[in-house]
Amino acid sequence: MVNTIYYMAGILMTNISMWQNAYMTDPNHLMVQNVLSNNPLQDSFVNRDVYQTTNHIYSHQVEPRAKITNQRSSGRCWLFAALNVIRKEMLVKYSLKDFEFSQSYLFFWDKLERSNYVLESVIDASSEHQLNSQMIQHLLSDPLSDGGQWDMVANLINKYGLVPKSVYPESRHSSYSREMNSILTYKIRQFSRDLINHQGTSDDKRKLKNEMLKETYGLLSKFLGSPPTNFNWEYVSKEGYNVIKDLTPQTFYKNNVPFNVNDYYCLINDPRSNHPYHQLYTVKYLGNVVEGFKVRYLNLPIERLKETTMQSIKDGSPVWFGCDVGKEHLKSECVMDLDLLAYQHPLNTQFTLDKAERLEYKQSLMTHAMVFSGCNIVSENNSVCGNLDKVNRWEVENSWAEKGPAKGYYMMTDDWFSEYVYEVLINKKYLNNQELDIIQKEKYTILPPWDPMGALAKSI
């Protein structure tokens, strides 16, 4: 007769007793318990051998270098990273020691445009979906977060131009946005209710929406200040004092900023099996300017993202990118390294999800945008191709103020890049003919609004 073992759905007290006995008789468990119960996890288990070999030295760094920026308590990383890329060209053109564009200026217009975009999405979605549907509930869940994507930056700059930070400085609520976002989110949900319940035509709803946006504009002006329409730009170059008069934000961008946002395209690395490489993707209901670009991605293998990023840095151009910044990251030392935090052995566990599975099981997504500002290139011998350039570590310009051993610059290992970088912004001149052909055909796979590839635009 075969004895059959049955396992209960619930937890048996006898099992708890056995687990407790096994745990208490292992002195290693008790040692880790004593350490960890009184100390932060990161401080407790830094791999000393890896830490001792960490350095912030690179064979290639983008010049000139400017002061590290500070987004403070806001989710504007995508704007800070984008403007940090663009300002490099201003530093060169005008021989500036330092310079910042106004992040608050684009922040103002993004909040207004995104309010319109969300309300348009609600009008569209409510024609097919009920209020309690996943679609409508997603649109209402976090309608006006601070996050964003590169194409949303391009939309704002194409429509509203740019201004120097000296012309439109930070306000309390651009640097600490939670209170403003709370008010704006309440209003968007209230406006959504009114639009969903309105029995008129689409034109009637848009007339009502226009009044809503007028109120939103007034709220934004109160929180952030009225954005400039005309200004003079005064600056000090290495040659001395200068002034350029009678500018508008649009003419300043077109005539004075040596950067064309339309020359750039986002490459992503999404290794999920149902998202093939060498295809275009977009995310439904993700954007800001209704008449602007949709969020556009070309999905490629991770090595292609690295190749184009390295080439851009070698040519002296920084690279905007999106990643999951909170993983394997020792913030106090400004290091992102898969081997630095030795958790698995002392915790007596294994973490076995690969990059695709982390996306599928909600363990990882894009949470932060920064800038690649350098890399350390070493030659590797290949029996077929000879010596090949390979990067073993990357320099990252962050927007969290001048902190840590490199004063705001972070070190990322190449292995960390493989696992947690999902997106890089590349000038289209670095793409090959096949990649350019795919972009020109504009055949997009539309991902649902809650897909992790849209997470950076929902983060704060």
Secondary structure, DSSP 8 states (H G I E B T S, - for coil): --------SS--HHHHHHHHHHHHT-HHHHHHHHHHTTS-HHHH-B-HHHHHT-----SEE-SS-----B--BSS-HHHHHHHHHHHHHHHHHTTBS---B-HHHHHHHHHHHHHHHHHHHHHHHHTTS-TTSHHHHHHHHSTT-S---HHHHHHHHHHH---BTTTS---HHHHB-HHHHHHHHHHHHHHHHHHHH--S-HHHHHHHHHHHHHHHHHHHHHHH----SSEEEEEEETTEEEEEEEE-HHHHHHHH----GGGEEEEE----TTS-SSEEEEETT--S-TTS----EEE--HHHHHHHHHHHHHTT--EEEEE-TTSSEEGGGTEE-TTTB--HHHHT------HHHHHHTTS----EEEEEEEEEEEEEEETTTEEEEEEEEEEEE-SB-S-TTTTTEEEEEHHHHHHHEEEEEEEGGGS-HHHHHHHHHT-EEEE-TTSGGGGGGG--
